[in-house]
Amino acid sequence: MSEQAARTFAALGDSTRLALVRRLSRGARLNVTELTTGTGVTRQAVSKHLAVLQGAGLVSRASEGRETVYRLCAEPLDVAGDFLERLARGWDDAVERLRAHVEQEDG
């Protein structure tokens, strides 16, 4: 597994971080207050989760006036998605070989 995919999967292994990624995936740049609204999680906790996502390269932050806004970075998700696709193809190939082997023994 690539290092980037491993960091992405580790960062996404939390339901709060998944929810943050989902909200940012809509294309908006949001501040911590906006990301906290409706989550039932404190701003401090959201900030810590955003730091984990930023460490994995999944979000970036920028200053807009006096606010800091976050946006989703898609590249790490693309790398993780490519890894999952390769993994799925491997499983499909293994299942096909098993099917062919079973059919050969039955025939």
A tleap script that builds the chain and sets N, CA, C and O, in Angstrom:
source leaprc.protein.ff14SB
mol = sequence {
  NMET SER GLU GLN ALA ALA ARG THR PHE ALA
  ALA LEU GLY ASP SER THR ARG LEU ALA LEU
  VAL ARG ARG LEU SER ARG GLY ALA ARG LEU
  ASN VAL THR GLU LEU THR THR GLY THR GLY
  VAL THR ARG GLN ALA VAL SER LYS HIE LEU
  ALA VAL LEU GLN GLY ALA GLY LEU VAL SER
  ARG ALA SER GLU GLY ARG GLU THR VAL TYR
  ARG LEU CYS ALA GLU PRO LEU ASP VAL ALA
  GLY ASP PHE LEU GLU ARG LEU ALA ARG GLY
  TRP ASP ASP ALA VAL GLU ARG LEU ARG ALA
  HIE VAL GLU GLN GLU ASP CGLY
}
set mol.1.N position { 0.857 -1.166 0.000 }
set mol.1.CA position { 0.000 0.000 0.000 }
set mol.1.C position { 0.902 1.227 0.000 }
set mol.1.O position { 1.936 1.241 0.668 }
set mol.2.N position { 0.523 2.234 -0.731 }
set mol.2.CA position { 1.321 3.454 -0.758 }
set mol.2.C position { 1.203 4.180 0.580 }
set mol.2.O position { 0.207 4.051 1.292 }
set mol.3.N position { 2.234 4.939 0.898 }
set mol.3.CA position { 2.218 5.706 2.145 }
set mol.3.C position { 1.046 6.688 2.163 }
set mol.3.O position { 0.397 6.868 3.194 }
set mol.4.N position { 0.776 7.327 1.010 }
set mol.4.CA position { -0.324 8.293 0.961 }
set mol.4.C position { -1.655 7.609 1.230 }
set mol.4.O position { -2.477 8.135 1.981 }
set mol.5.N position { -1.882 6.447 0.631 }
set mol.5.CA position { -3.138 5.732 0.862 }
set mol.5.C position { -3.259 5.342 2.332 }
set mol.5.O position { -4.338 5.455 2.915 }
set mol.6.N position { -2.163 4.884 2.937 }
set mol.6.CA position { -2.191 4.491 4.346 }
set mol.6.C position { -2.536 5.691 5.234 }
set mol.6.O position { -3.339 5.558 6.158 }
set mol.7.N position { -1.943 6.859 4.967 }
set mol.7.CA position { -2.253 8.064 5.750 }
set mol.7.C position { -3.716 8.466 5.564 }
set mol.7.O position { -4.384 8.877 6.513 }
set mol.8.N position { -4.198 8.342 4.343 }
set mol.8.CA position { -5.590 8.698 4.070 }
set mol.8.C position { -6.537 7.785 4.823 }
set mol.8.O position { -7.464 8.259 5.480 }
set mol.9.N position { -6.317 6.474 4.736 }
set mol.9.CA position { -7.198 5.536 5.431 }
set mol.9.C position { -7.144 5.743 6.941 }
set mol.9.O position { -8.174 5.670 7.612 }
set mol.10.N position { -5.959 6.000 7.479 }
set mol.10.CA position { -5.835 6.240 8.921 }
set mol.10.C position { -6.612 7.488 9.327 }
set mol.10.O position { -7.309 7.485 10.341 }
set mol.11.N position { -6.492 8.552 8.539 }
set mol.11.CA position { -7.188 9.797 8.862 }
set mol.11.C position { -8.696 9.645 8.739 }
set mol.11.O position { -9.442 10.275 9.488 }
set mol.12.N position { -9.152 8.825 7.812 }
set mol.12.CA position { -10.589 8.653 7.597 }
set mol.12.C position { -11.200 7.614 8.530 }
set mol.12.O position { -12.397 7.338 8.457 }
set mol.13.N position { -10.387 7.044 9.396 }
set mol.13.CA position { -10.864 5.995 10.295 }
set mol.13.C position { -11.602 6.520 11.511 }
set mol.13.O position { -11.572 5.893 12.570 }
set mol.14.N position { -12.250 7.637 11.380 }
set mol.14.CA position { -12.993 8.250 12.478 }
set mol.14.C position { -14.259 8.873 11.894 }
set mol.14.O position { -14.201 9.568 10.880 }
set mol.15.N position { -15.393 8.627 12.528 }
set mol.15.CA position { -16.662 9.099 11.963 }
set mol.15.C position { -16.752 10.625 11.917 }
set mol.15.O position { -17.359 11.174 10.998 }
set mol.16.N position { -16.166 11.310 12.880 }
set mol.16.CA position { -16.189 12.777 12.844 }
set mol.16.C position { -15.384 13.296 11.672 }
set mol.16.O position { -15.819 14.216 10.978 }
set mol.17.N position { -14.203 12.714 11.440 }
set mol.17.CA position { -13.388 13.162 10.316 }
set mol.17.C position { -14.063 12.835 8.990 }
set mol.17.O position { -13.988 13.620 8.045 }
set mol.18.N position { -14.717 11.690 8.913 }
set mol.18.CA position { -15.467 11.361 7.692 }
set mol.18.C position { -16.561 12.395 7.443 }
set mol.18.O position { -16.778 12.811 6.305 }
set mol.19.N position { -17.247 12.808 8.502 }
set mol.19.CA position { -18.309 13.807 8.357 }
set mol.19.C position { -17.728 15.142 7.897 }
set mol.19.O position { -18.332 15.827 7.072 }
set mol.20.N position { -16.565 15.518 8.422 }
set mol.20.CA position { -15.926 16.762 7.994 }
set mol.20.C position { -15.547 16.695 6.517 }
set mol.20.O position { -15.763 17.652 5.773 }
set mol.21.N position { -14.990 15.579 6.100 }
set mol.21.CA position { -14.627 15.406 4.686 }
set mol.21.C position { -15.878 15.473 3.813 }
set mol.21.O position { -15.864 16.084 2.744 }
set mol.22.N position { -16.947 14.849 4.267 }
set mol.22.CA position { -18.202 14.875 3.503 }
set mol.22.C position { -18.693 16.313 3.342 }
set mol.22.O position { -19.112 16.703 2.252 }
set mol.23.N position { -18.646 17.099 4.407 }
set mol.23.CA position { -19.103 18.488 4.328 }
set mol.23.C position { -18.212 19.302 3.400 }
set mol.23.O position { -18.705 20.116 2.619 }
set mol.24.N position { -16.916 19.087 3.482 }
set mol.24.CA position { -15.994 19.834 2.622 }
set mol.24.C position { -16.049 19.347 1.172 }
set mol.24.O position { -15.663 20.082 0.262 }
set mol.25.N position { -16.516 18.139 0.951 }
set mol.25.CA position { -16.560 17.596 -0.414 }
set mol.25.C position { -17.600 18.309 -1.281 }
set mol.25.O position { -17.612 18.135 -2.500 }
set mol.26.N position { -18.444 19.085 -0.679 }
set mol.26.CA position { -19.442 19.849 -1.436 }
set mol.26.C position { -18.820 21.051 -2.136 }
set mol.26.O position { -19.499 21.780 -2.859 }
set mol.27.N position { -17.525 21.251 -1.915 }
set mol.27.CA position { -16.804 22.303 -2.627 }
set mol.27.C position { -16.660 23.611 -1.876 }
set mol.27.O position { -15.929 24.501 -2.311 }
set mol.28.N position { -17.342 23.736 -0.764 }
set mol.28.CA position { -17.271 24.986 -0.014 }
set mol.28.C position { -15.986 25.058 0.804 }
set mol.28.O position { -15.427 24.041 1.215 }
set mol.29.N position { -15.542 26.277 1.025 }
set mol.29.CA position { -14.456 26.514 1.974 }
set mol.29.C position { -15.131 26.979 3.255 }
set mol.29.O position { -15.834 27.990 3.270 }
set mol.30.N position { -14.911 26.232 4.327 }
set mol.30.CA position { -15.630 26.490 5.572 }
set mol.30.C position { -14.675 26.759 6.718 }
set mol.30.O position { -13.561 26.235 6.753 }
set mol.31.N position { -15.126 27.588 7.661 }
set mol.31.CA position { -14.323 27.822 8.853 }
set mol.31.C position { -14.716 26.808 9.935 }
set mol.31.O position { -15.653 26.031 9.755 }
set mol.32.N position { -13.999 26.825 11.046 }
set mol.32.CA position { -14.239 25.846 12.104 }
set mol.32.C position { -15.655 25.962 12.658 }
set mol.32.O position { -16.297 24.950 12.937 }
set mol.33.N position { -16.143 27.185 12.817 }
set mol.33.CA position { -17.498 27.367 13.338 }
set mol.33.C position { -18.520 26.722 12.409 }
set mol.33.O position { -19.426 26.026 12.867 }
set mol.34.N position { -18.379 26.951 11.115 }
set mol.34.CA position { -19.306 26.350 10.139 }
set mol.34.C position { -19.190 24.833 10.141 }
set mol.34.O position { -20.195 24.134 10.010 }
set mol.35.N position { -17.984 24.324 10.288 }
set mol.35.CA position { -17.785 22.873 10.303 }
set mol.35.C position { -18.293 22.240 11.593 }
set mol.35.O position { -18.633 21.057 11.613 }
set mol.36.N position { -18.345 23.016 12.662 }
set mol.36.CA position { -18.806 22.502 13.951 }
set mol.36.C position { -20.326 22.453 14.034 }
set mol.36.O position { -20.881 21.583 14.706 }
set mol.37.N position { -20.994 23.364 13.370 }
set mol.37.CA position { -22.449 23.477 13.451 }
set mol.37.C position { -23.131 22.153 13.132 }
set mol.37.O position { -22.904 21.548 12.084 }
set mol.38.N position { -23.975 21.720 14.069 }
set mol.38.CA position { -24.771 20.514 13.855 }
set mol.38.C position { -24.042 19.204 14.097 }
set mol.38.O position { -24.613 18.137 13.870 }
set mol.39.N position { -22.799 19.255 14.552 }
set mol.39.CA position { -22.042 18.012 14.741 }
set mol.39.C position { -22.151 17.443 16.145 }
set mol.39.O position { -21.953 16.245 16.346 }
set mol.40.N position { -22.466 18.293 17.120 }
set mol.40.CA position { -22.472 17.833 18.499 }
set mol.40.C position { -21.066 17.671 19.059 }
set mol.40.O position { -20.869 17.047 20.102 }
set mol.41.N position { -20.095 18.236 18.359 }
set mol.41.CA position { -18.685 18.166 18.746 }
set mol.41.C position { -18.214 19.588 18.996 }
set mol.41.O position { -18.668 20.522 18.335 }
set mol.42.N position { -17.307 19.755 19.945 }
set mol.42.CA position { -16.810 21.095 20.265 }
set mol.42.C position { -15.924 21.630 19.143 }
set mol.42.O position { -15.390 20.872 18.334 }
set mol.43.N position { -15.783 22.950 19.117 }
set mol.43.CA position { -14.884 23.579 18.135 }
set mol.43.C position { -13.462 23.082 18.328 }
set mol.43.O position { -12.743 22.850 17.356 }
set mol.44.N position { -13.054 22.917 19.584 }
set mol.44.CA position { -11.711 22.433 19.866 }
set mol.44.C position { -11.509 21.035 19.284 }
set mol.44.O position { -10.464 20.752 18.698 }
set mol.45.N position { -12.497 20.165 19.440 }
set mol.45.CA position { -12.399 18.804 18.898 }
set mol.45.C position { -12.354 18.837 17.370 }
set mol.45.O position { -11.575 18.111 16.753 }
set mol.46.N position { -13.192 19.684 16.763 }
set mol.46.CA position { -13.181 19.806 15.298 }
set mol.46.C position { -11.819 20.299 14.829 }
set mol.46.O position { -11.291 19.812 13.829 }
set mol.47.N position { -11.255 21.250 15.535 }
set mol.47.CA position { -9.922 21.755 15.164 }
set mol.47.C position { -8.877 20.641 15.219 }
set mol.47.O position { -8.012 20.558 14.347 }
set mol.48.N position { -8.953 19.798 16.222 }
set mol.48.CA position { -8.011 18.668 16.322 }
set mol.48.C position { -8.213 17.684 15.176 }
set mol.48.O position { -7.242 17.175 14.617 }
set mol.49.N position { -9.460 17.417 14.828 }
set mol.49.CA position { -9.737 16.518 13.702 }
set mol.49.C position { -9.239 17.125 12.393 }
set mol.49.O position { -8.702 16.417 11.541 }
set mol.50.N position { -9.419 18.434 12.234 }
set mol.50.CA position { -8.924 19.095 11.031 }
set mol.50.C position { -7.398 19.020 10.945 }
set mol.50.O position { -6.844 18.902 9.852 }
set mol.51.N position { -6.725 19.088 12.083 }
set mol.51.CA position { -5.260 18.965 12.091 }
set mol.51.C position { -4.832 17.583 11.612 }
set mol.51.O position { -3.842 17.455 10.892 }
set mol.52.N position { -5.568 16.552 12.003 }
set mol.52.CA position { -5.268 15.193 11.531 }
set mol.52.C position { -5.480 15.109 10.021 }
set mol.52.O position { -4.644 14.565 9.299 }
set mol.53.N position { -6.596 15.647 9.553 }
set mol.53.CA position { -6.885 15.634 8.111 }
set mol.53.C position { -5.840 16.431 7.339 }
set mol.53.O position { -5.428 16.035 6.249 }
set mol.54.N position { -5.420 17.541 7.902 }
set mol.54.CA position { -4.392 18.350 7.244 }
set mol.54.C position { -3.068 17.589 7.216 }
set mol.54.O position { -2.353 17.632 6.215 }
set mol.55.N position { -2.741 16.902 8.289 }
set mol.55.CA position { -1.513 16.115 8.338 }
set mol.55.C position { -1.481 15.018 7.289 }
set mol.55.O position { -0.413 14.646 6.802 }
set mol.56.N position { -2.646 14.503 6.943 }
set mol.56.CA position { -2.746 13.471 5.911 }
set mol.56.C position { -2.853 14.074 4.519 }
set mol.56.O position { -2.911 13.344 3.530 }
set mol.57.N position { -2.878 15.399 4.435 }
set mol.57.CA position { -2.973 16.062 3.140 }
set mol.57.C position { -4.386 16.135 2.585 }
set mol.57.O position { -4.579 16.475 1.418 }
set mol.58.N position { -5.372 15.818 3.412 }
set mol.58.CA position { -6.756 15.790 2.946 }
set mol.58.C position { -7.435 17.155 2.955 }
set mol.58.O position { -8.386 17.378 2.206 }
set mol.59.N position { -6.961 18.056 3.785 }
set mol.59.CA position { -7.497 19.412 3.799 }
set mol.59.C position { -6.351 20.404 3.805 }
set mol.59.O position { -5.242 20.105 4.247 }
set mol.60.N position { -6.646 21.578 3.308 }
set mol.60.CA position { -5.693 22.678 3.415 }
set mol.60.C position { -6.437 23.832 4.066 }
set mol.60.O position { -7.667 23.883 4.058 }
set mol.61.N position { -5.679 24.743 4.622 }
set mol.61.CA position { -6.305 25.899 5.252 }
set mol.61.C position { -5.684 27.172 4.699 }
set mol.61.O position { -4.528 27.205 4.277 }
set mol.62.N position { -6.490 28.201 4.720 }
set mol.62.CA position { -6.042 29.511 4.231 }
set mol.62.C position { -6.711 30.589 5.055 }
set mol.62.O position { -7.801 30.395 5.594 }
set mol.63.N position { -6.057 31.712 5.145 }
set mol.63.CA position { -6.631 32.850 5.851 }
set mol.63.C position { -7.441 33.677 4.880 }
set mol.63.O position { -6.996 33.982 3.773 }
set mol.64.N position { -8.631 34.033 5.307 }
set mol.64.CA position { -9.496 34.949 4.569 }
set mol.64.C position { -9.915 36.022 5.556 }
set mol.64.O position { -10.834 35.832 6.353 }
set mol.65.N position { -9.229 37.148 5.492 }
set mol.65.CA position { -9.469 38.185 6.487 }
set mol.65.C position { -9.017 37.683 7.843 }
set mol.65.O position { -7.870 37.269 8.012 }
set mol.66.N position { -9.923 37.722 8.811 }
set mol.66.CA position { -9.595 37.250 10.151 }
set mol.66.C position { -9.969 35.793 10.354 }
set mol.66.O position { -9.766 35.253 11.441 }
set mol.67.N position { -10.501 35.158 9.352 }
set mol.67.CA position { -10.935 33.762 9.468 }
set mol.67.C position { -9.942 32.821 8.799 }
set mol.67.O position { -9.227 33.183 7.865 }
set mol.68.N position { -9.930 31.616 9.312 }
set mol.68.CA position { -9.203 30.533 8.663 }
set mol.68.C position { -10.240 29.600 8.082 }
set mol.68.O position { -11.134 29.137 8.790 }
set mol.69.N position { -10.123 29.321 6.789 }
set mol.69.CA position { -11.068 28.434 6.121 }
set mol.69.C position { -10.339 27.177 5.661 }
set mol.69.O position { -9.137 27.186 5.397 }
set mol.70.N position { -11.098 26.117 5.577 }
set mol.70.CA position { -10.565 24.813 5.183 }
set mol.70.C position { -11.235 24.369 3.894 }
set mol.70.O position { -12.410 24.646 3.657 }
set mol.71.N position { -10.466 23.677 3.070 }
set mol.71.CA position { -11.028 23.103 1.850 }
set mol.71.C position { -10.472 21.701 1.687 }
set mol.71.O position { -9.398 21.379 2.194 }
set mol.72.N position { -11.204 20.890 0.986 }
set mol.72.CA position { -10.812 19.502 0.746 }
set mol.72.C position { -9.772 19.436 -0.360 }
set mol.72.O position { -9.870 20.150 -1.358 }
set mol.73.N position { -8.784 18.585 -0.181 }
set mol.73.CA position { -7.779 18.299 -1.209 }
set mol.73.C position { -8.072 16.897 -1.732 }
set mol.73.O position { -7.959 15.922 -0.989 }
set mol.74.N position { -8.440 16.791 -2.982 }
set mol.74.CA position { -8.928 15.536 -3.540 }
set mol.74.C position { -7.827 14.526 -3.865 }
set mol.74.O position { -8.100 13.326 -3.896 }
set mol.75.N position { -6.615 14.964 -4.103 }
set mol.75.CA position { -5.576 14.041 -4.560 }
set mol.75.C position { -5.373 12.836 -3.639 }
set mol.75.O position { -5.305 11.713 -4.139 }
set mol.76.N position { -5.274 13.014 -2.316 }
set mol.76.CA position { -5.118 11.827 -1.462 }
set mol.76.C position { -6.305 10.869 -1.552 }
set mol.76.O position { -6.137 9.655 -1.436 }
set mol.77.N position { -7.492 11.412 -1.759 }
set mol.77.CA position { -8.662 10.548 -1.930 }
set mol.77.C position { -8.575 9.775 -3.238 }
set mol.77.O position { -8.983 8.616 -3.307 }
set mol.78.N position { -8.045 10.413 -4.273 }
set mol.78.CA position { -7.858 9.729 -5.550 }
set mol.78.C position { -6.861 8.590 -5.410 }
set mol.78.O position { -7.076 7.508 -5.955 }
set mol.79.N position { -5.767 8.823 -4.681 }
set mol.79.CA position { -4.758 7.783 -4.468 }
set mol.79.C position { -5.370 6.612 -3.710 }
set mol.79.O position { -5.154 5.455 -4.072 }
set mol.80.N position { -6.136 6.906 -2.655 }
set mol.80.CA position { -6.785 5.841 -1.883 }
set mol.80.C position { -7.811 5.104 -2.738 }
set mol.80.O position { -7.925 3.881 -2.655 }
set mol.81.N position { -8.552 5.837 -3.553 }
set mol.81.CA position { -9.530 5.205 -4.440 }
set mol.81.C position { -8.869 4.289 -5.448 }
set mol.81.O position { -9.376 3.201 -5.721 }
set mol.82.N position { -7.735 4.714 -6.010 }
set mol.82.CA position { -6.993 3.858 -6.940 }
set mol.82.C position { -6.531 2.578 -6.248 }
set mol.82.O position { -6.591 1.495 -6.831 }
set mol.83.N position { -6.066 2.707 -4.997 }
set mol.83.CA position { -5.642 1.524 -4.244 }
set mol.83.C position { -6.818 0.566 -4.072 }
set mol.83.O position { -6.669 -0.639 -4.277 }
set mol.84.N position { -7.985 1.091 -3.699 }
set mol.84.CA position { -9.158 0.241 -3.509 }
set mol.84.C position { -9.589 -0.423 -4.815 }
set mol.84.O position { -10.018 -1.576 -4.816 }
set mol.85.N position { -9.475 0.301 -5.918 }
set mol.85.CA position { -9.823 -0.296 -7.213 }
set mol.85.C position { -8.898 -1.458 -7.558 }
set mol.85.O position { -9.353 -2.501 -8.028 }
set mol.86.N position { -7.584 -1.274 -7.322 }
set mol.86.CA position { -6.634 -2.368 -7.574 }
set mol.86.C position { -6.931 -3.553 -6.671 }
set mol.86.O position { -6.864 -4.702 -7.107 }
set mol.87.N position { -7.254 -3.282 -5.432 }
set mol.87.CA position { -7.586 -4.339 -4.483 }
set mol.87.C position { -8.841 -5.090 -4.939 }
set mol.87.O position { -8.885 -6.319 -4.890 }
set mol.88.N position { -9.840 -4.361 -5.372 }
set mol.88.CA position { -11.082 -4.984 -5.834 }
set mol.88.C position { -10.836 -5.842 -7.073 }
set mol.88.O position { -11.390 -6.934 -7.194 }
set mol.89.N position { -10.000 -5.346 -7.998 }
set mol.89.CA position { -9.682 -6.135 -9.188 }
set mol.89.C position { -8.979 -7.428 -8.805 }
set mol.89.O position { -9.231 -8.477 -9.398 }
set mol.90.N position { -8.105 -7.354 -7.822 }
set mol.90.CA position { -7.414 -8.549 -7.354 }
set mol.90.C position { -8.389 -9.572 -6.788 }
set mol.90.O position { -8.262 -10.769 -7.044 }
set mol.91.N position { -9.355 -9.099 -6.024 }
set mol.91.CA position { -10.365 -10.000 -5.487 }
set mol.91.C position { -11.218 -10.588 -6.602 }
set mol.91.O position { -11.526 -11.780 -6.586 }
set mol.92.N position { -11.600 -9.763 -7.566 }
set mol.92.CA position { -12.390 -10.259 -8.691 }
set mol.92.C position { -11.625 -11.338 -9.449 }
set mol.92.O position { -12.203 -12.355 -9.835 }
set mol.93.N position { -10.338 -11.124 -9.663 }
set mol.93.CA position { -9.511 -12.121 -10.346 }
set mol.93.C position { -9.425 -13.412 -9.536 }
set mol.93.O position { -9.502 -14.505 -10.096 }
set mol.94.N position { -9.266 -13.285 -8.229 }
set mol.94.CA position { -9.174 -14.475 -7.370 }
set mol.94.C position { -10.480 -15.265 -7.386 }
set mol.94.O position { -10.465 -16.494 -7.450 }
set mol.95.N position { -11.599 -14.564 -7.329 }
set mol.95.CA position { -12.904 -15.240 -7.369 }
set mol.95.C position { -13.088 -15.935 -8.717 }
set mol.95.O position { -13.609 -17.050 -8.769 }
set mol.96.N position { -12.671 -15.297 -9.800 }
set mol.96.CA position { -12.786 -15.900 -11.131 }
set mol.96.C position { -11.927 -17.155 -11.239 }
set mol.96.O position { -12.366 -18.158 -11.800 }
set mol.97.N position { -10.708 -17.108 -10.705 }
set mol.97.CA position { -9.844 -18.303 -10.724 }
set mol.97.C position { -10.463 -19.431 -9.908 }
set mol.97.O position { -10.414 -20.591 -10.316 }
set mol.98.N position { -11.045 -19.101 -8.759 }
set mol.98.CA position { -11.700 -20.112 -7.932 }
set mol.98.C position { -12.887 -20.716 -8.667 }
set mol.98.O position { -13.086 -21.930 -8.643 }
set mol.99.N position { -13.681 -19.861 -9.324 }
set mol.99.CA position { -14.847 -20.352 -10.075 }
set mol.99.C position { -14.391 -21.295 -11.184 }
set mol.99.O position { -14.966 -22.366 -11.372 }
set mol.100.N position { -13.361 -20.894 -11.911 }
set mol.100.CA position { -12.857 -21.732 -13.006 }
set mol.100.C position { -12.324 -23.056 -12.474 }
set mol.100.O position { -12.527 -24.102 -13.090 }
set mol.101.N position { -11.653 -23.013 -11.345 }
set mol.101.CA position { -11.108 -24.239 -10.756 }
set mol.101.C position { -12.238 -25.186 -10.329 }
set mol.101.O position { -12.169 -26.387 -10.590 }
set mol.102.N position { -13.271 -24.652 -9.678 }
set mol.102.CA position { -14.409 -25.459 -9.228 }
set mol.102.C position { -15.137 -26.047 -10.433 }
set mol.102.O position { -15.507 -27.221 -10.412 }
set mol.103.N position { -15.347 -25.265 -11.469 }
set mol.103.CA position { -16.026 -25.753 -12.669 }
set mol.103.C position { -15.202 -26.822 -13.357 }
set mol.103.O position { -15.756 -27.775 -13.905 }
set mol.104.N position { -13.891 -26.677 -13.337 }
set mol.104.CA position { -13.013 -27.670 -13.968 }
set mol.104.C position { -13.095 -28.996 -13.215 }
set mol.104.O position { -13.117 -30.058 -13.838 }
set mol.105.N position { -13.139 -28.947 -11.888 }
set mol.105.CA position { -13.243 -30.177 -11.094 }
set mol.105.C position { -14.609 -30.831 -11.258 }
set mol.105.O position { -14.714 -32.056 -11.206 }
set mol.106.N position { -15.659 -30.032 -11.455 }
set mol.106.CA position { -17.003 -30.582 -11.646 }
set mol.106.C position { -17.176 -31.173 -13.040 }
set mol.106.O position { -18.013 -32.051 -13.249 }
set mol.107.N position { -16.390 -30.695 -13.981 }
set mol.107.CA position { -16.561 -31.078 -15.387 }
set mol.107.C position { -15.792 -32.266 -15.734 }
set mol.107.O position { -15.832 -32.714 -16.880 }
savepdb mol mol.pdb
quit
